[in-house]
Structures are given as structure tokens and as C-alpha cells.
Amino acid sequence: MKSITERHQLILQKLQEDGKLNIPQLIEEMNVSGVTVRKDLKLLEEKSFCFARVAELLCIILMLLKGQSMKKNL
């Protein structure tokens, strides 16, 4: 099992790289329970590093922003 610091770093890394989080993959990769992952996400959310409810929407937001950027260039 990874330490809380290692888990938080991995979560933030995955979010930065992929733009979303795959909870089952995190559970397996970190060898922890779903409850632990949810607690980690809640702690990160409280620290303003990420927003648990918005994590999956980040890709959509980025796509919308890229679309607006492309329209400005036309």
C-alpha cells in the first residue's frame, strides 16, 4: 500500500496526464479500497487540488475551450 502522499501524487499525476480519473484503475494501482480512494479525492478536493465531482468533466471543458480557441482563430 502506498502512503497518503504517494497516493495523492499519483491521483494528481493521472488527472494531469489523462484529464480524468479511472477509479477502478486507481484502486488496483494503489492497492487500496474504493473508500480510501474516495477519501483521498475528498481530501484533495478540500485542498483545492481537484474537484471530485468535476474530474470526469475536465476533458469536456478542455474540449470546449479548445473549440472556442479554434473559433477565435477563424
MOZILIN-V806408 format. One record per backbone hydrogen bond with DSSP energy under -1.0 kcal/mol. NH is the residue of the N-H (numbers start at 1). CO is the residue of the C=O. Records with the same first field share a line. If there is no record, write none. Layout:
NH = CO + CO
This chain:
7 = 3
8 = 4
9 = 5
10 = 6
11 = 7
12 = 8
13 = 9
14 = 10
15 = 11
16 = 12
17 = 13
18 = 14
19 = 15
26 = 22
27 = 23
28 = 24
29 = 25
30 = 26
32 = 27
37 = 33
38 = 34
39 = 35
40 = 36
41 = 37
42 = 38
43 = 39
44 = 40
45 = 41
46 = 42
47 = 43
48 = 45
49 = 44
54 = 51
55 = 51
57 = 54
61 = 57
62 = 58
63 = 59
64 = 60
65 = 61
66 = 62
67 = 63
68 = 64
69 = 65
70 = 66
71 = 67
72 = 68
73 = 69
74 = 71
